[in-house]
Amino acid sequence: MSKAWTIAKINFRQIKTAYFITGMVLLTMAANYLLGVFLPHTEDNTTVSMGNMLILLVILAAVFIPAANLRKMMNLGAGRNDFYWGCIPVYVLLSAAVTLAILLFHGTVDRLMRSHVHGILDVIEVFGFVSRGPVVAFVQLFSLLLLVASFTHTLTVMQNAWYGWAADTLLIAVISVFTPIAPLRALEARFFNLIIFGNPALQVMSCLILAAAFYALSRPALHRKKR
């Protein structure tokens, strides 16, 4: 596990592009907040919570770590198994940090901005997490972000292989076929209700189980991946 933790620390240092892109988006949102302060208060003056932009960091990390860092570490002699375990602390800590940041933004900056803009769209409000208190909101959003990270990581690992293209095709097919057909659309809606809008305990459990399952799928793909 010491090798896995070393890889985790390297992963944190080697996602500078993800940090940079997220930082630029945050600066853009900060400028948008300032415009909201100085522009007249109108019904069109609605913005997305600045804290929500940090979700981009979780997604980008789950793309850049398997896409770029895996090859570098394999060339340095790291084992695929160590890399597999070394990614988990990164996604757990990033998901927790981003969740905490979103809650802090919601209770501080966003609260101050509500007197200057017509409305602020915040994921923890849209999904109804915050209505159950900050602790439950933290656990619910954390589990959802961990699921997003695991899914993105596994899908990225599978790229450049036939099963990766098959997964991409299946994903597109599900979205294309399920959405226009009413019974399938209802099934799709039930799935998203389960992982987002459902009973908190069931939602958290579902997200964590799916996150573990999706991440486990990346292991055989990692062992088949070439240097």
PyMOL commands that set and color helices and strands:
alter all, ss='L'
color gray80, all
select helices_A, chain A and resi 2-13+16-38+50-75+80-107+109-113+123-126+130-132+134-157+162-178+182-197+200-224
alter helices_A, ss='H'
color red, helices_A
select strands_A, chain A and resi 46-48+119-121
alter strands_A, ss='S'
color yellow, strands_A
deselect
rebuild
show_as cartoon
